[in-house]
Structures are given as C-alpha cells and as structure tokens.
Amino acid sequence: MTKVKAILSVLISAWMLFAAQAGYARYAAIMIDADNGNILHEVDATQSWYPASLTKVMTLYMTFEALQNGQIHFFDAMRTSSHAASQPTSKLGLRVGEYLTVRDAIYAIITRSANDAAVVLAERLGGTEENFAVKMTNKAHSLGMSNTRFMNATGLPNDWQVTTSRDMAMLAWKIQRHFPEYYQHFSAHSFNYKGTELRGINKFVAHYPGAEGMKTGFTCGSGYNLIASAQQNGKRLIGVVLGGMTSAERYQLMYRMMDAGFDNRYEGGAQERHINSMPAGFAGTPPYQLSCGSKAFLHSVSNYNQNNHRSVRRYTSRYKFTVKNKKVLSRVQTARSKYTFKSGKIGRVAHNTRFGKHNKIKPITLASRNKSSSNSLKRVSSKNTSNRATSTKHKIVTASIKSYKTRYRHIRAR
C-alpha cells in the first residue's frame, strides 16, 4: 500500500509539473548549431505561426541576393511610392517621391524594422509588393521552408502569411551561409539617417555577449517574436522564439536557450537531429496570441467560452458582431447612440466591450426609455416584447458597429 501511495505521489507531481509547463509554454522555439545545422532544442518547432516582422529577414535575403547578382547596388537611390509612404509604424517616415538608398533601407529594416523601407525595396525588386511576396514565397520553398507563405514584405497582419520557428531558423542559417559579406549588417546597433543617429530596437544584439543579430517582430496575432544568433568560444548558435507574451519574455526565453546551448546542456539529447530532417507536413492553424488588434473580440470571447461564461456565449451567438468586409471590431469604447424607427420608438444601446487586464466583457443590453432606469441598463425579458427587442437590438448593434468601424480600427496592445 505504501508503494502504491509513493507511485501515485510521483505521478501526481509529474502531472502537475507537466501542466504547469504546458500553461507557460504557449510559444514555439528552436535552437540549432549554425556550424552543422543540428537541432539542439525545440518546442513546437513545426507549429504554424504568424511571422510578424521576421518577414523582413526574407526581404533582406532577397535584397542580398540581388546585390550579389548585380541587380542592384549598395548606393542605388530608390523612389518612395505612395503605397510605401502610407505604411503604418514602425517606419522612417518617408514621403511620396523621396529617395532612399539600398544601404539605408537595409539598415532601417535591421535597426528600426521600418515598414516603408521594406516596401521601397520590395517595389524596386518586384515591381509591386504583391509580386515581390510571390517571389519571397517561391524562394522560401526553394530553401526548404515548406510551411512558410509570404503575403507582403513587412510582416503586417495577414491571415495567409504564416511560418514556423523551424522555417525561420532555416532562413537565418541560409543567410549566414549564402551571404557572409552581408550577414555582418545584422549586428548594427544604430545607423545615421539625415544627420540623426537612429538606435536599434533589438535588445538581444545590444546586451547578449557575443551577439551577432538578427531580428525582432511583433503583432497582436503573433505575440513577441525573435530570431537571434550569437558566437562564443568558436561556437555559433541560432535561436528562434515565436509567441512571447511580452517583449521581456521573448528575450528571457532566448537568453536561457543561448546559455544552455553554449554550456553544452543540450548536446547528446534525444531530440538532437538535423534541421533538414524535421517533418514538413501540415503545420496546423496559427494561434492568435494576444488580446489586441483586429481579432481581439473573437479571441476574448473564445477565452470566455472555455470558462463557461454562459451569458457571453448567449449574447455572442445570438447577435453577430460583423461588418460588410467581415472584419470584427476589436474594441468600442463606452458610448450611447439613439436610433428612431418607423414605430416612433427610440432604442438606446450601450457599447462596453473594452478589454481590460483580465479581458472582462459586458454584454450589450437595452435601456428602458424611462429616465429612472437610464443609469442601470438591463436585458429586456418580457415575453410580449422579446421578439421586438431582439430585432431592434440587432439593428442597433449592426448600425453602431458600422459607425465606429473607422474610428477604432487600430487598437494598441496594452
């Protein structure tokens, strides 16, 4: 009996440890030996993910290849189009018709992750950003990045733009091997643009001993991403982290992986194999990592569904929060709007879907016309008015969402 209790105790402890790790490890990562391509460590390395600005590493690969082939030159001047100038931050702030050299575009992407500079390069090499994205995808597949598809040159959100940590490690490895003369640019801490010193945003390059590069990335869907390479005592490692919940977390995960790799704690493990031998089948659906951005509402509702919040499920299933282009409004600040219908009745609806720290969400309810109840909105439950309330509520929600669509289109992460 004592032995049985001891075994159960061990099993329960192991299960609790596994559950704790599973709760923390909602990310994908890989580390390889850059000298031979052997995998030293990986966590869901073939899981599909949104690349965010790691996409720009492929933009730079295409640029380095064009430089090597003589298609472009380091100090060629490229004209900024209206499409490039209209890119959202982060960017250099290029204006339509302004010229940018290939050199400055490269450094702007590496140090500042400039979206406008990436599009200027894309249009120079591909004619249009869309054509360039097709070339990026074809090049990725030729490099063995089978689970990667690019839709733009910047990494800005696109549901069809996906990758895996294994594919990103493959890309970094191939850049090191194919373009050693250009690879050194990834170690830049800053660059001078129009007389101003612009500092790099990659803290790994700035702080980790022996760091060589490479690139950070962030969107609400991807979380905080990082490709990093470093060299110590003649040993070079490449690491990839996708899906950090905070910027600090991605760096801490990378620091720990790098430390373990340089201390030889991964060598001889059962997982060690070559990066080319990893499966390249179906990579699944990429997770939407953070509760911000254009899909925050669905993400938050999904979390509440899992926690059995019946009221939220009832309201979200009964009333569709959609607009004509099928994009879901992520957040509408508290506001009240009045709409008069043919019946002469005035309906009032309060929108309060602001997502706080714990993603709390209040269901939309109708307010009574009576002034005494205007401060305490409640659900209409009368059997005689239920059908009319449902129809009115749906019309009000749809009309109100359309009116706020433009104003609250871009929501920052908290």
N, C-alpha and C positions, 0 to 999 in steps of 0.2 A: 504493500500500500504506500509505503514511504517512497519507493522508487517511482511509482505512478505519479505521485504528487510532484516529485522532483522533475520528472519529464514534462508534466503539464506546465510547471512553472517556467521551465526553459522555453517551451513552445510559445507560451503566452508572452514572455519577454521578447522573443524573436519577432512575433507577430506585431507587437506594439512598436518595436524599432522599425520594422518594415513600413508600418502605417505612417509613422512619423516622417520617415524619409520620403514616402510617396506624397505626403501632403506638402513637403517642401520642394520636391524635385519636379515641379511643373515647368521644366525647361529642357532644352536639348543642348548637348555639348559633345565635343570630341577633342582629343589631343593626339597629334601624330609626331613622329620623329621625322624632321624635314630632310634628314640625310638619306633615308631609305623608304619613307612612306609608310612605315609600320604604325599601326594604331596602338597607342599606349593606354588610352582611356576613352570611354564613350558612354553617353546617356541618351538613349533615343535618337541616335545619330541619323537614322533614316526616316524620322518623323517629319512630315511636311510642315513648313513654317513660312511666315511672311518675312522676306529678307530685309525690308526697310532700306536704309542707306547702304547696306552691304552690297546692294545692287551696283553701286558706283565702283566697286572693285572690278566688276566685269567691264564697266565703261572704261576704266583705266587700262584693263587688259587690251581692249580693242584699240585704245589710243597708243599704247606702247607698240603694239603690232604694226600700226600704221606708221609710226616713227621709224621702226626698224626696217620697214619695207620702202621707206622714202616717200610714202603717200602724203605725209605732212612733215613739217619741220618744227623744231622747238620754238622758234620765234615767229612763226606764221601768225598773222593777225586775222581773227575771225569776227565776223559781224554778228551782233546780237539781234535776233528776230523778236517780233512782238510776243511770240509764244515763249521764247526763252526768258524775256524780261518779265513775263507775267507769272513766273513760277513762285510758289509760296516759300516762306523761310524754311530752312536757313538758306541764305543766298548772299551774293556780293552786292546786290542792288543795281545790276546792270540796266541801262536804259536802251530803248529801241535805237538801233543804229550805232551803238557804242562798240568799240573794237576791243577784243581780248586776245592775248597771245596764248598759244598752246601751253607754254610753260606756266603762265599764271593760272590757266584753267586747271591744270594738273595739281598745282599747289593749293588752289582754292578748294578743290574737291577733297584732297587729303587732309588739310588742316581745318577747314571750316565746313566741309560737307555741303558745298554751295550747289543748290539745285539749278540755278540759272547757268552756272559754268558747265555743269554736266550736260544740259540741253544744248548749249552752244557747241560743245564737242560732238554731241550726237548728230546734230544737223549738219555739221561740217563733214562727218564721216559717212552718214547715211542718207543725207538729203532731207529727211524728216525724222522726227523722233520715233515714229511708228516703224519706219523701215529699219532704223538702227536697232530697235528692240528685236525685230525678227533676226537680224544678223547676230545679236547677242545670244539669243536662244540657240541658234544653229551652232555657234562657236562653243557654247556651254556643252551641248550634246557631243560635239567632237572631242571635247576634253574629258569626257566621261561623266559629266554632271547630268545624269539621266533624269533626275527628279526635279530639275530646275526649269522654270519658264519665266522669261522676262517680258514685261509689257511696256516698260519705259526705261529711261536712262538714269533715273533719280532714286527709285525705290519708294516714291509716293504711293499711297494705298491703291491697290488694285487686286480684286479677289482672285484674278487669274495669275498673278505674279507670286510664285512660290519657289521654295528651295528646301534644302536640308542642311544640317550642320556638316554632314559628310561632304556634300557638294561644295560648300563654302571652303572647307579645308582643302579640297582638291584644287579649287581655284587659286587659293593662296599659295599652295605648293607649286602649281604650274607657273605662276608669276615669278616665283623665286628662281625656278629652273630655266625658264624661257627668256627672261629679261633681267639678268643680273645687273646690267648697267643702268636700268631704270628703277629697279626694286628699291634702291637706296633712298629714293624720294619719299618713301613711306615713313621714314624716320624724322621728317621735318617737324619741328616744334612750332614754327611760325613762318610767315613769309611777308615780304614787303609789297604792298599794293597801293599805288598812287601816293607814295610817301608815308603811308601808315603801316605800322607793324601789326599784322593780324595774328593773334596767338591761336595755336591749335586747341581743339576741344578734347583730344584723346588723352585721358589721364594715364592710361597704361604706358604710352610712349614717354610721358613726362616723368613717371615715378618708378617704373619697374626696372631693376638692374638688368642691363643687357638687352633692353627692349629695342626692337628694330622697326616696329609698325604694328597694326596696319590700319583698321577702320572700325568706327563705331556706327551704330544705326538705331533708330527709334521710330516707331509709330505706335498708336494705341493697340493696333491688332497684333503687332509683333512683340511688343514689350521692348526691353533694352537689349540690343544685340552687340556683339563684339567679336572681331577677328583680331588675333594678336600673334605676333611672332617675337621670339627672343633667343639670344645666344649666350651661353655661359660655359666657360672651360671647353670650348671647341664643340659643344653640343647645341644644336639648333632645334627648337620646338615650334610647332604651330598649334594654336588653340582656337576653338570657336565656341561661343556661348550664345544661344538664342533664347530669348524669353525671360530675361531678368525682370523682376517686378519693380525694381528701382535701378537707377544708374549705379548706385553704390554696390548693389547686389551683383551686377554683372562683373564689376571689377574684382570683387572679393572672390567670386567663383573662379575667375581667370587666375588670380594670384595663387589660389590654392592648387589649381591644376598645374600651373607652371612650377611652383615649389616642389610638388610631388614628382613632377617629371624630371626636374634637374636633380632631385635627391634619389633618383632611380627607384622610387617606390612603386612605379607601375610596371617595371620590367619583369618579365617572366610570368606575368599574369595569364590567366586562361583566356582573356579577351584579346590578347595580342595577335594581330593579323594585319595583312596589308590593306591599305585603303581601297585598292582596286578590287579586292575580294568581297567587299561588302555588297549585300543584295541591292539591286536597283529596281525592285518591283514597285507596286502601289505604295505610295508614302502616306496615304490617309488624307484627312482634311485638316488644314492648319487651324490651330486654336486661335480664338480671339482673346488676347492675353489680358488686357487692361480695360477697366470700366470707364472709357472715354472714347471720343471720336464718333463716327457716323453709325457705329453698331452698338453703342453703349446701352441703348434701351433694350435691345434684344438680349444682350449679354447679361444685363441686370435681371431681366425677367426670367431668364434661364436659371440664374442662381437661385432666385426665389422659388421657382417651380421645384427645384431639387429640395428645398427646405420646407415644402408643403405649405406655402402661404396660399391658402385657398382663395382668399379674396382677390389677390393679384391674378391668379390663374383665371378666375371667373371674369374679371374685367378685361384682361388682355385677350381672352378667347372670344369674348362677346363683341368687342369693338376693335376694328382693325386700324392701327395707327399707321396708315400708309399715305403716300402721296403719288402723283401721277408717274414719277420716274422710279417708283418702287423703292425709294430710299427711306429709311426710318429715321425720324427726327430723334436725336440722341438726348436732348435736354431742352425743356422750355421753362423759363423762369416763371415764377408765380405771377399770373395775370388774370384778369377777368374781361370777358367780352360779351356784348349783348347782340342778339340777332332777333329780328322781328319776322314772324312767319305769317302766312295768309290768315291764320286763325286769329291774328291780333295778339296772340300770347307772346310774351317775352321770356326766352330761356336764358339762364345765366350759368356759365360753366367756369370752374376754377381749374387751372392747369398747375399742378405742382408735381412735376416729375424731375425735380432737381436731385441729382445723385450726390449724396454726401459721402462721408468716410466709409460708412457701412452699407452704401448702396440702398438706403431706405427709400421706398417709393410709396406715395399716397395715391390711392385710386381716384379717378375723376368722378365727381358726383354732381348732381343737380341741386341748385339752391332754390328754395321757395321764394315766390315773389314777395311774400310777406316780409316787411322790413325787420321784424323782430327776429327772424331766423337768418338774416343775411350774413351774420358773422359766424354761423355754425352750419356749414354745408353738410347735407346728409343725403343718403340714397332714397329715391322715390320708390316706395314699396307698395303703394296702393294697387290693388288688383284692377280697379277701373281705369287707372292711368298708366299702367305698366307698359302697354304697347305704345301709347303715345310718347311716353318718356323715353323709351328705347329708341324710337325713330328720331326724336328731337335731339337726343344725346349724340347719336351717331353723326347727324348733320353738323352739329356744333363742333364736335371734335375734329371732323374732317376739314371744315372751313377754317377753324382756328389754326390747325397744323399748317395748312397752306399759307396762311398769313404770316406765320413765324418761320417758315422754311428758310428764307434767305437770311434773316437776321441772326439765327442761331445755327447756321450751317457748320461752322468750325468751332469745336469746343476743346479747350486745352485740358491736358491731364493735370490732375491735382497732385 
